Amino acid sequence: MIVGTIEAEFHAHTRVLEQTIEHSTSLIIDLANCIGECFQRGNKLLLCGNGGSAADAQHLAAGFINLFRYDRGHFRLLPSPLTLLC
């Protein structure tokens, strides 16, 4: 029974991923090109968020800073480590 549940969850996640690929690929490419052009012009990327979104912003900044697949050089990033309480 648990194997069926696990398989069902993986299939559900696979469907979501396939839908994301279908609907978001061109948007992601456009965004990547825009960010790349920003860096090529010597501009910086400001990332911010609150709570979980701040963690996402820091994670994204780390992806730009770290050498994931190849050496991209140095980017000008200002990830905010602050989370504000309202």
C-alpha positions as CSV (number, residue, x, y, z in Angstrom):
1,M,0.0,0.0,0.0
2,I,2.7,2.5,0.9
3,V,4.6,1.7,-2.4
4,G,1.5,2.7,-4.3
5,T,1.2,5.9,-2.4
6,I,4.9,6.7,-3.0
7,E,4.5,6.0,-6.7
8,A,1.3,8.1,-6.9
9,E,3.2,11.0,-5.4
10,F,6.1,10.7,-7.8
11,H,3.6,10.6,-10.7
12,A,1.9,13.7,-9.4
13,H,5.2,15.5,-9.2
14,T,6.1,14.3,-12.6
15,R,2.9,15.8,-14.1
16,V,3.5,19.1,-12.4
17,L,7.1,19.2,-13.8
18,E,5.8,18.4,-17.3
19,Q,3.3,21.2,-17.0
20,T,5.9,23.6,-15.8
21,I,8.2,22.7,-18.7
22,E,5.3,23.1,-21.2
23,H,4.1,26.5,-19.8
24,S,7.2,28.1,-18.4
25,T,10.2,27.2,-20.5
26,S,10.1,30.3,-22.8
27,L,9.4,32.6,-19.8
28,I,12.4,31.1,-18.0
29,I,14.6,31.6,-21.1
30,D,13.5,35.2,-21.4
31,L,14.2,35.9,-17.8
32,A,17.6,34.2,-18.0
33,N,18.5,36.3,-21.0
34,C,17.3,39.5,-19.3
35,I,19.5,38.7,-16.2
36,G,22.4,37.8,-18.4
37,E,22.1,41.2,-20.3
38,C,22.0,42.9,-16.9
39,F,25.3,41.4,-15.8
40,Q,26.9,42.0,-19.2
41,R,26.1,45.7,-18.9
42,G,27.8,45.7,-15.5
43,N,24.6,46.2,-13.6
44,K,23.6,44.3,-10.4
45,L,20.7,42.1,-9.5
46,L,18.9,42.9,-6.3
47,L,17.2,39.9,-4.6
48,C,14.9,40.3,-1.6
49,G,12.1,38.5,0.1
50,N,10.4,38.1,3.5
51,G,10.4,34.9,5.4
52,G,10.5,31.9,3.0
53,S,10.9,34.2,0.1
54,A,14.0,35.7,1.7
55,A,15.4,32.1,1.9
56,D,14.5,31.6,-1.8
57,A,16.3,34.9,-2.7
58,Q,19.4,33.8,-0.8
59,H,19.3,30.4,-2.5
60,L,19.1,32.0,-5.9
61,A,22.0,34.4,-5.1
62,A,24.1,31.4,-4.0
63,G,23.3,29.8,-7.3
64,F,24.8,32.8,-9.1
65,I,27.8,33.1,-6.9
66,N,28.8,29.4,-6.7
67,L,30.3,27.6,-9.6
68,F,27.5,25.1,-10.4
69,R,28.2,23.9,-13.9
70,Y,31.0,26.2,-15.1
71,D,32.9,29.3,-14.1
72,R,30.7,32.3,-14.8
73,G,33.0,34.9,-13.4
74,H,31.9,37.3,-10.7
75,F,28.4,38.8,-10.6
76,R,27.3,41.9,-8.8
77,L,24.6,40.7,-6.4
78,L,23.1,42.1,-3.3
79,P,21.2,39.3,-1.5
80,S,19.6,40.7,1.6
81,P,20.0,38.5,4.6
82,L,17.4,40.5,6.5
83,T,13.9,39.2,7.3
84,L,11.6,41.9,8.7
85,L,8.9,41.2,11.2
86,C,5.7,43.3,10.7
